Amino acid sequence: MLSLSRQDARRLAVSAQLLDQRRPAGIVETIDALMYVNIEPTAAVAPSADLILWSRLGWPYDPTDLTRLVEVDRAVFEWDGFYRPMADLPLLRHEMAARPRSSRARSWLAANDRFREEVLAQLEAQGPLRASQIPDTAQQSWRSTGWTNNRNSMQMLEILVARGEVAISRRDAAGRVFDLAERVYPSGMPTVSPVDAGRERAVRRIGSMGIARAKSLSRVYEAVELDDVAEAATVEGTNGVWWVDSSVLNGNFLPRTALLSPFDRMVFDRARLEELFEFEYLLEMYKPAAARRWGYFALPILHGDQFVGKLDAKVDRKAGVLRVQAMHEDTRWSRGVRDDVEREISALASWLGVELAR
């Protein structure tokens, strides 16, 4: 079993997430290495996908390039709330076939088989379409206590996308546009067995995380032995077993400073964040303003292999400025750390095409 210092473990995680100086070459390469990129559209600073990609690629990243890759080149696709490389579609087919997961949704789909056929027929004849353009002819209404209650056309489209029968053709300020999957997904893609798909996804998952607990790696469709795809390790100052991608261990770590989206996968696993980085973080956009410690959309600040604070900033497009409302230092910053963080904030404003205001 490997024995890692906490610093080595942190550097492994940072390198796997493409957050050291060795920046990736392009958007598809980045999404491929990360496996997927969150699509949360909240844009206090920038939409999450754009912020995630900018934090890896830097100034060359242009959101219009991502749009082209999704809508024209079909090299990237949207599924289950994430952008994914199209090359991964064969690895997801078995999971798609098992959707929807809940018995309630499966029962609703069975009760609305005629509605399903009508939705598919309309997309075939008139697609691409928005959910609002699909007539609600459901035999049984979808009931919930949330926003999906009685929104039958959207609920049917969500299920059909999850199943791989329908796909998201594009999205814009008005929302998503749907079409038959066969008109969005490329034809002639290889067929991969469930066992091979599960193993490949497990290998890619640990590769994209660098180091993780077994719980973070296990999924029903990835029923593989962890010691077949990763190496067991202990980490100084923590209890229990970690699993690592040992292929990353021999690389030289080249630190840099990065501002991350609150939805970045680097900070998504809060337990790992606290164990390895001793960093407390919580997205506070859903909290009342008076209850927030760091701000509505505070960006975690990564400096080398440590998280050093949070940036509370907001873009004011009308005024053409990025307003820095607060910089929260988790520990007292040295002059060098402060200079690096300031440079990254200036780079963010420049990439956004606005002036920096304090």
C-alpha positions as a Markdown table, in Angstrom:
| # | Residue | x | y | z |
|---|---|---|---|---|
| 1 | Met | 0.0 | 0.0 | 0.0 |
| 2 | Leu | 1.3 | 3.5 | -0.9 |
| 3 | Ser | 1.9 | 6.0 | 1.8 |
| 4 | Leu | 1.4 | 9.6 | 0.8 |
| 5 | Ser | 2.0 | 12.9 | 2.6 |
| 6 | Arg | -1.0 | 15.2 | 2.7 |
| 7 | Gln | 0.9 | 17.5 | 0.3 |
| 8 | Asp | 1.5 | 14.7 | -2.2 |
| 9 | Ala | -2.1 | 13.8 | -2.0 |
| 10 | Arg | -3.2 | 17.4 | -2.7 |
| 11 | Arg | -0.8 | 17.7 | -5.6 |
| 12 | Leu | -2.1 | 14.5 | -7.1 |
| 13 | Ala | -5.7 | 15.8 | -6.9 |
| 14 | Val | -4.7 | 19.2 | -8.4 |
| 15 | Ser | -2.7 | 17.7 | -11.3 |
| 16 | Ala | -5.5 | 15.3 | -12.1 |
| 17 | Gln | -7.9 | 18.2 | -12.4 |
| 18 | Leu | -5.6 | 20.1 | -14.8 |
| 19 | Leu | -5.1 | 22.9 | -12.3 |
| 20 | Asp | -1.3 | 23.0 | -12.4 |
| 21 | Gln | 0.8 | 25.0 | -14.9 |
| 22 | Arg | 0.5 | 22.3 | -17.6 |
| 23 | Arg | -2.7 | 23.6 | -19.3 |
| 24 | Pro | -4.6 | 21.4 | -21.7 |
| 25 | Ala | -4.6 | 22.1 | -25.4 |
| 26 | Gly | -8.3 | 22.5 | -26.0 |
| 27 | Ile | -11.9 | 22.2 | -24.9 |
| 28 | Val | -12.5 | 18.5 | -25.9 |
| 29 | Glu | -9.2 | 17.4 | -24.3 |
| 30 | Thr | -10.2 | 19.2 | -21.1 |
| 31 | Ile | -13.7 | 17.8 | -20.9 |
| 32 | Asp | -12.3 | 14.3 | -21.7 |
| 33 | Ala | -9.8 | 14.5 | -18.9 |
| 34 | Leu | -12.4 | 15.8 | -16.4 |
| 35 | Met | -15.0 | 13.3 | -17.7 |
| 36 | Tyr | -17.7 | 15.9 | -17.5 |
| 37 | Val | -18.3 | 19.6 | -16.9 |
| 38 | Asn | -21.2 | 21.0 | -14.9 |
| 39 | Ile | -23.8 | 23.1 | -16.8 |
| 40 | Glu | -25.3 | 25.2 | -14.0 |
| 41 | Pro | -26.3 | 28.4 | -15.8 |
| 42 | Thr | -26.1 | 30.8 | -12.9 |
| 43 | Ala | -23.9 | 33.6 | -14.1 |
| 44 | Ala | -23.0 | 35.9 | -11.2 |
| 45 | Val | -19.5 | 35.8 | -12.7 |
| 46 | Ala | -19.9 | 33.4 | -15.7 |
| 47 | Pro | -21.9 | 30.2 | -16.3 |
| 48 | Ser | -20.3 | 27.3 | -14.5 |
| 49 | Ala | -19.2 | 25.4 | -17.6 |
| 50 | Asp | -17.4 | 28.5 | -19.0 |
| 51 | Leu | -15.7 | 29.3 | -15.6 |
| 52 | Ile | -14.6 | 25.6 | -15.3 |
| 53 | Leu | -13.1 | 25.6 | -18.8 |
| 54 | Trp | -11.5 | 29.1 | -18.4 |
| 55 | Ser | -9.8 | 28.0 | -15.1 |
| 56 | Arg | -8.1 | 25.2 | -17.1 |
| 57 | Leu | -7.5 | 26.8 | -20.5 |
| 58 | Gly | -7.0 | 30.4 | -19.6 |
| 59 | Trp | -7.5 | 33.3 | -22.0 |
| 60 | Pro | -7.7 | 31.2 | -25.2 |
| 61 | Tyr | -11.0 | 29.8 | -24.0 |
| 62 | Asp | -14.0 | 31.2 | -25.9 |
| 63 | Pro | -17.6 | 30.1 | -25.0 |
| 64 | Thr | -18.5 | 30.3 | -28.7 |
| 65 | Asp | -16.1 | 27.5 | -29.3 |
| 66 | Leu | -17.9 | 25.3 | -26.8 |
| 67 | Thr | -21.2 | 26.1 | -28.5 |
| 68 | Arg | -19.8 | 25.1 | -31.9 |
| 69 | Leu | -18.5 | 21.8 | -30.5 |
| 70 | Val | -21.9 | 21.0 | -29.0 |
| 71 | Glu | -24.2 | 22.3 | -31.8 |
| 72 | Val | -22.2 | 21.9 | -35.0 |
| 73 | Asp | -19.2 | 19.5 | -34.6 |
| 74 | Arg | -21.1 | 17.2 | -32.2 |
| 75 | Ala | -17.8 | 16.5 | -30.4 |
| 76 | Val | -19.4 | 17.3 | -27.0 |
| 77 | Phe | -22.9 | 16.5 | -25.8 |
| 78 | Glu | -25.2 | 17.4 | -22.9 |
| 79 | Trp | -26.5 | 14.6 | -20.7 |
| 80 | Asp | -27.7 | 14.4 | -17.1 |
| 81 | Gly | -26.7 | 18.0 | -16.4 |
| 82 | Phe | -23.2 | 17.9 | -17.7 |
| 83 | Tyr | -21.2 | 18.4 | -20.9 |
| 84 | Arg | -19.4 | 15.2 | -21.9 |
| 85 | Pro | -17.1 | 14.2 | -24.7 |
| 86 | Met | -19.1 | 12.5 | -27.5 |
| 87 | Ala | -16.5 | 9.7 | -27.5 |
| 88 | Asp | -17.9 | 8.6 | -24.1 |
| 89 | Leu | -21.4 | 8.1 | -25.4 |
| 90 | Pro | -20.9 | 4.3 | -25.9 |
| 91 | Leu | -19.8 | 4.0 | -22.3 |
| 92 | Leu | -23.2 | 5.5 | -21.2 |
| 93 | Arg | -25.5 | 3.5 | -23.3 |
| 94 | His | -26.1 | 0.8 | -20.7 |
| 95 | Glu | -26.9 | 3.4 | -18.0 |
| 96 | Met | -29.3 | 5.1 | -20.4 |
| 97 | Ala | -31.1 | 1.9 | -21.1 |
| 98 | Ala | -31.7 | 1.5 | -17.3 |
| 99 | Arg | -33.3 | 4.9 | -16.9 |
| 100 | Pro | -35.4 | 6.1 | -15.3 |
| 101 | Arg | -34.1 | 4.7 | -12.0 |
| 102 | Ser | -37.1 | 5.4 | -9.8 |
| 103 | Ser | -40.1 | 3.0 | -9.8 |
| 104 | Arg | -42.4 | 6.0 | -9.7 |
| 105 | Ala | -40.9 | 7.4 | -12.9 |
| 106 | Arg | -41.0 | 4.0 | -14.6 |
| 107 | Ser | -44.6 | 3.6 | -13.7 |
| 108 | Trp | -45.5 | 7.1 | -15.0 |
| 109 | Leu | -43.6 | 6.4 | -18.3 |
| 110 | Ala | -45.5 | 3.1 | -18.8 |
| 111 | Ala | -48.9 | 4.8 | -18.1 |
| 112 | Asn | -48.0 | 7.4 | -20.7 |
| 113 | Asp | -46.8 | 5.2 | -23.5 |
| 114 | Arg | -49.1 | 6.9 | -26.0 |
| 115 | Phe | -47.9 | 10.3 | -24.9 |
| 116 | Arg | -44.3 | 9.1 | -25.4 |
| 117 | Glu | -45.0 | 8.0 | -28.9 |
| 118 | Glu | -46.7 | 11.3 | -29.7 |
| 119 | Val | -43.7 | 13.3 | -28.4 |
| 120 | Leu | -41.3 | 11.2 | -30.5 |
| 121 | Ala | -43.5 | 11.5 | -33.6 |
| 122 | Gln | -43.7 | 15.3 | -33.3 |
| 123 | Leu | -39.9 | 15.6 | -32.9 |
| 124 | Glu | -39.5 | 13.5 | -36.0 |
| 125 | Ala | -41.8 | 15.6 | -38.0 |
| 126 | Gln | -41.0 | 19.1 | -36.6 |
| 127 | Gly | -37.9 | 18.9 | -34.5 |
| 128 | Pro | -35.8 | 20.4 | -33.0 |
| 129 | Leu | -38.4 | 21.8 | -30.5 |
| 130 | Arg | -38.6 | 23.4 | -27.1 |
| 131 | Ala | -40.7 | 21.7 | -24.4 |
| 132 | Ser | -43.2 | 24.6 | -24.7 |
| 133 | Gln | -43.9 | 23.5 | -28.3 |
| 134 | Ile | -44.8 | 20.0 | -27.3 |
| 135 | Pro | -48.6 | 19.6 | -26.6 |
| 136 | Asp | -49.4 | 18.0 | -23.3 |
| 137 | Thr | -51.5 | 15.0 | -24.1 |
| 138 | Ala | -50.4 | 12.9 | -21.1 |
| 139 | Gln | -52.7 | 10.1 | -20.0 |
| 140 | Gln | -51.5 | 10.5 | -16.4 |
| 141 | Ser | -50.2 | 13.8 | -15.0 |
| 142 | Trp | -46.8 | 14.0 | -13.2 |
| 143 | Arg | -47.4 | 15.0 | -9.6 |
| 144 | Ser | -44.7 | 16.5 | -7.4 |
| 145 | Thr | -44.4 | 19.2 | -4.7 |
| 146 | Gly | -41.8 | 21.0 | -6.8 |
| 147 | Trp | -41.6 | 22.9 | -10.0 |
| 148 | Thr | -42.1 | 19.8 | -12.1 |
| 149 | Asn | -45.7 | 19.3 | -11.0 |
| 150 | Asn | -48.0 | 18.8 | -14.0 |
| 151 | Arg | -45.2 | 19.9 | -16.4 |
| 152 | Asn | -45.8 | 16.7 | -18.4 |
| 153 | Ser | -44.1 | 17.7 | -21.7 |
| 154 | Met | -40.9 | 18.7 | -19.9 |
| 155 | Gln | -41.0 | 15.6 | -17.7 |
| 156 | Met | -41.4 | 13.3 | -20.7 |
| 157 | Leu | -38.5 | 15.0 | -22.5 |
| 158 | Glu | -36.3 | 14.7 | -19.4 |
| 159 | Ile | -37.0 | 11.0 | -19.2 |
| 160 | Leu | -36.5 | 10.4 | -22.9 |
| 161 | Val | -33.2 | 12.3 | -22.9 |
| 162 | Ala | -32.0 | 10.2 | -19.9 |
| 163 | Arg | -33.0 | 7.1 | -21.9 |
| 164 | Gly | -31.1 | 8.2 | -25.0 |
| 165 | Glu | -34.2 | 8.3 | -27.2 |
| 166 | Val | -34.1 | 12.1 | -27.3 |
| 167 | Ala | -31.1 | 14.4 | -27.1 |
| 168 | Ile | -30.5 | 18.1 | -26.4 |
| 169 | Ser | -29.7 | 19.6 | -29.7 |
| 170 | Arg | -28.7 | 23.1 | -28.4 |
| 171 | Arg | -29.4 | 25.5 | -25.7 |
| 172 | Asp | -29.7 | 29.3 | -25.6 |
| 173 | Ala | -30.9 | 32.1 | -23.3 |
| 174 | Ala | -34.5 | 30.7 | -23.6 |
| 175 | Gly | -33.4 | 27.1 | -22.5 |
| 176 | Arg | -32.9 | 23.8 | -24.1 |
| 177 | Val | -34.0 | 22.6 | -27.6 |
| 178 | Phe | -34.7 | 18.9 | -28.1 |
| 179 | Asp | -34.5 | 16.5 | -31.0 |
| 180 | Leu | -34.5 | 12.8 | -31.8 |
| 181 | Ala | -31.2 | 11.3 | -30.5 |
| 182 | Glu | -30.4 | 9.8 | -33.9 |
| 183 | Arg | -30.2 | 13.4 | -35.3 |
| 184 | Val | -27.9 | 14.6 | -32.6 |
| 185 | Tyr | -25.6 | 11.6 | -31.7 |
| 186 | Pro | -23.3 | 10.4 | -34.5 |
| 187 | Ser | -24.1 | 7.1 | -36.2 |
| 188 | Gly | -21.7 | 4.2 | -36.3 |
| 189 | Met | -20.3 | 4.6 | -32.8 |
| 190 | Pro | -18.9 | 1.3 | -31.3 |
| 191 | Thr | -20.8 | -1.0 | -29.0 |
| 192 | Val | -19.2 | -1.6 | -25.6 |
| 193 | Ser | -20.2 | -4.3 | -23.2 |
| 194 | Pro | -21.5 | -3.4 | -19.8 |
| 195 | Val | -18.4 | -4.9 | -18.1 |
| 196 | Asp | -15.9 | -3.1 | -20.4 |
| 197 | Ala | -17.9 | 0.2 | -20.2 |
| 198 | Gly | -17.9 | 0.0 | -16.4 |
| 199 | Arg | -14.2 | -0.7 | -16.1 |
| 200 | Glu | -13.3 | 2.1 | -18.5 |
| 201 | Arg | -15.5 | 4.6 | -16.7 |
| 202 | Ala | -13.9 | 3.5 | -13.4 |
| 203 | Val | -10.5 | 4.0 | -14.8 |
| 204 | Arg | -11.4 | 7.4 | -16.1 |
| 205 | Arg | -13.1 | 8.4 | -12.9 |
| 206 | Ile | -10.0 | 7.8 | -10.7 |
| 207 | Gly | -7.9 | 9.4 | -13.4 |
| 208 | Ser | -9.9 | 12.6 | -13.3 |
| 209 | Met | -9.9 | 12.8 | -9.5 |
| 210 | Gly | -6.3 | 11.6 | -8.8 |
| 211 | Ile | -7.2 | 10.4 | -5.3 |
| 212 | Ala | -10.6 | 9.5 | -3.8 |
| 213 | Arg | -12.4 | 7.4 | -1.3 |
| 214 | Ala | -14.1 | 4.2 | -2.4 |
| 215 | Lys | -17.5 | 5.8 | -1.9 |
| 216 | Ser | -16.8 | 8.5 | -4.4 |
| 217 | Leu | -15.8 | 5.9 | -7.0 |
| 218 | Ser | -18.5 | 3.3 | -6.6 |
| 219 | Arg | -21.6 | 3.4 | -8.8 |
| 220 | Val | -24.0 | 0.5 | -9.6 |
| 221 | Tyr | -23.0 | 0.5 | -13.3 |
| 222 | Glu | -19.3 | 0.4 | -12.3 |
| 223 | Ala | -19.3 | -2.8 | -10.4 |
| 224 | Val | -15.5 | -3.4 | -10.7 |
| 225 | Glu | -12.8 | -4.3 | -8.2 |
| 226 | Leu | -11.1 | -1.1 | -7.2 |
| 227 | Asp | -7.7 | -2.7 | -7.0 |
| 228 | Asp | -8.0 | -3.5 | -10.7 |
| 229 | Val | -8.2 | 0.2 | -11.7 |
| 230 | Ala | -6.5 | 2.0 | -8.8 |
| 231 | Glu | -3.9 | 1.7 | -6.1 |
| 232 | Ala | -4.7 | 1.7 | -2.4 |
| 233 | Ala | -2.9 | 4.3 | -0.3 |
| 234 | Thr | -2.8 | 5.9 | 3.2 |
| 235 | Val | -2.5 | 9.7 | 3.6 |
| 236 | Glu | -0.7 | 11.3 | 6.4 |
| 237 | Gly | -3.1 | 12.8 | 9.0 |
| 238 | Thr | -6.2 | 10.9 | 7.7 |
| 239 | Asn | -7.8 | 7.6 | 8.5 |
| 240 | Gly | -8.6 | 4.7 | 6.3 |
| 241 | Val | -7.8 | 3.8 | 2.7 |
| 242 | Trp | -7.7 | 6.1 | -0.3 |
| 243 | Trp | -7.5 | 5.0 | -3.9 |
| 244 | Val | -5.2 | 6.8 | -6.3 |
| 245 | Asp | -4.2 | 6.9 | -9.9 |
| 246 | Ser | -0.6 | 6.0 | -9.5 |
| 247 | Ser | 0.2 | 7.0 | -13.1 |
| 248 | Val | 0.1 | 10.7 | -12.0 |
| 249 | Leu | 2.4 | 10.1 | -9.0 |
| 250 | Asn | 5.7 | 10.6 | -10.9 |
| 251 | Gly | 5.0 | 13.9 | -12.5 |
| 252 | Asn | 6.7 | 17.1 | -11.3 |
| 253 | Phe | 4.2 | 19.5 | -9.8 |
| 254 | Leu | 4.1 | 23.0 | -11.3 |
| 255 | Pro | 1.9 | 25.2 | -9.1 |
| 256 | Arg | -0.2 | 28.1 | -10.2 |
| 257 | Thr | -3.2 | 30.1 | -8.9 |
| 258 | Ala | -6.7 | 29.4 | -10.0 |
| 259 | Leu | -10.2 | 30.8 | -9.3 |
| 260 | Leu | -12.8 | 28.0 | -9.4 |
| 261 | Ser | -16.5 | 27.8 | -10.0 |
| 262 | Pro | -18.5 | 26.9 | -7.0 |
| 263 | Phe | -19.7 | 23.9 | -9.1 |
| 264 | Asp | -16.2 | 22.8 | -10.0 |
| 265 | Arg | -15.5 | 19.1 | -9.5 |
| 266 | Met | -12.4 | 20.0 | -7.6 |
| 267 | Val | -14.5 | 21.3 | -4.7 |
| 268 | Phe | -17.6 | 19.1 | -5.2 |
| 269 | Asp | -16.5 | 16.4 | -2.7 |
| 270 | Arg | -16.7 | 18.5 | 0.5 |
| 271 | Ala | -15.4 | 15.6 | 2.7 |
| 272 | Arg | -12.3 | 15.2 | 0.5 |
| 273 | Leu | -11.8 | 18.9 | 0.5 |
| 274 | Glu | -11.7 | 19.1 | 4.2 |
| 275 | Glu | -9.6 | 15.9 | 4.7 |
| 276 | Leu | -6.9 | 16.7 | 2.2 |
| 277 | Phe | -7.0 | 20.5 | 1.9 |
| 278 | Glu | -8.4 | 21.4 | 5.3 |
| 279 | Phe | -10.6 | 23.8 | 3.4 |
| 280 | Glu | -14.2 | 24.6 | 4.5 |
| 281 | Tyr | -16.5 | 25.6 | 1.6 |
| 282 | Leu | -20.2 | 25.9 | 1.0 |
| 283 | Leu | -22.1 | 27.5 | -1.9 |
| 284 | Glu | -24.2 | 30.1 | -0.3 |
| 285 | Met | -26.4 | 31.3 | -3.1 |
| 286 | Tyr | -29.4 | 29.4 | -1.6 |
| 287 | Lys | -28.9 | 31.1 | 1.8 |
| 288 | Pro | -30.5 | 34.3 | 2.9 |
| 289 | Ala | -28.1 | 37.2 | 2.4 |
| 290 | Ala | -27.8 | 37.8 | 6.1 |
| 291 | Ala | -26.7 | 34.2 | 6.7 |
| 292 | Arg | -23.8 | 34.2 | 4.2 |
| 293 | Arg | -20.2 | 34.2 | 5.3 |
| 294 | Trp | -18.4 | 34.4 | 2.0 |
| 295 | Gly | -21.0 | 35.7 | -0.5 |
| 296 | Tyr | -23.7 | 34.7 | -3.0 |
| 297 | Phe | -21.3 | 33.1 | -5.5 |
| 298 | Ala | -17.9 | 33.0 | -3.8 |
| 299 | Leu | -15.2 | 31.4 | -5.9 |
| 300 | Pro | -12.7 | 29.1 | -4.1 |
| 301 | Ile | -9.1 | 30.3 | -4.6 |
| 302 | Leu | -6.5 | 27.7 | -5.2 |
| 303 | His | -2.9 | 28.6 | -4.8 |
| 304 | Gly | -0.5 | 25.8 | -5.7 |
| 305 | Asp | -1.7 | 22.8 | -3.7 |
| 306 | Gln | -3.7 | 24.7 | -1.1 |
| 307 | Phe | -7.0 | 26.6 | -1.0 |
| 308 | Val | -6.2 | 29.9 | 0.5 |
| 309 | Gly | -9.6 | 31.7 | 0.5 |
| 310 | Lys | -12.7 | 32.8 | -1.4 |
| 311 | Leu | -13.4 | 35.6 | -3.8 |
| 312 | Asp | -16.8 | 37.3 | -3.6 |
| 313 | Ala | -17.2 | 38.9 | -7.0 |
| 314 | Lys | -20.0 | 39.7 | -9.4 |
| 315 | Val | -20.1 | 40.9 | -13.0 |
| 316 | Asp | -22.1 | 44.0 | -13.7 |
| 317 | Arg | -22.6 | 43.8 | -17.5 |
| 318 | Lys | -24.5 | 47.0 | -17.7 |
| 319 | Ala | -21.6 | 48.9 | -16.1 |
| 320 | Gly | -19.0 | 46.7 | -17.8 |
| 321 | Val | -17.2 | 45.9 | -14.6 |
| 322 | Leu | -16.2 | 42.9 | -12.4 |
| 323 | Arg | -17.0 | 44.1 | -8.9 |
| 324 | Val | -14.8 | 42.5 | -6.2 |
| 325 | Gln | -16.9 | 42.7 | -3.1 |
| 326 | Ala | -14.6 | 40.8 | -0.8 |
| 327 | Met | -11.6 | 38.6 | -0.7 |
| 328 | His | -11.8 | 36.2 | 2.2 |
| 329 | Glu | -8.3 | 35.0 | 3.4 |
| 330 | Asp | -8.4 | 31.6 | 5.2 |
| 331 | Thr | -5.0 | 32.3 | 6.5 |
| 332 | Arg | -2.9 | 35.5 | 6.4 |
| 333 | Trp | -1.6 | 35.8 | 2.8 |
| 334 | Ser | 2.0 | 36.6 | 2.0 |
| 335 | Arg | 2.8 | 39.4 | -0.5 |
| 336 | Gly | 3.5 | 36.7 | -3.1 |
| 337 | Val | 0.2 | 35.0 | -2.6 |
| 338 | Arg | -1.7 | 38.3 | -2.7 |
| 339 | Asp | 0.1 | 39.3 | -5.9 |
| 340 | Asp | -0.7 | 36.0 | -7.6 |
| 341 | Val | -4.4 | 36.2 | -6.6 |
| 342 | Glu | -4.6 | 39.8 | -7.8 |
| 343 | Arg | -3.1 | 38.8 | -11.2 |
| 344 | Glu | -5.7 | 36.0 | -11.6 |
| 345 | Ile | -8.6 | 38.3 | -10.8 |
| 346 | Ser | -7.3 | 40.8 | -13.4 |
| 347 | Ala | -7.0 | 37.9 | -15.9 |
| 348 | Leu | -10.6 | 36.9 | -15.1 |
| 349 | Ala | -11.8 | 40.5 | -15.7 |
| 350 | Ser | -9.9 | 40.6 | -19.0 |
| 351 | Trp | -11.3 | 37.3 | -20.2 |
| 352 | Leu | -14.8 | 38.5 | -19.3 |
| 353 | Gly | -14.2 | 41.7 | -21.3 |
| 354 | Val | -14.9 | 44.0 | -18.4 |
| 355 | Glu | -13.0 | 46.4 | -16.2 |
| 356 | Leu | -12.0 | 45.5 | -12.7 |
| 357 | Ala | -13.8 | 47.5 | -9.9 |
| 358 | Arg | -13.3 | 47.3 | -6.2 |
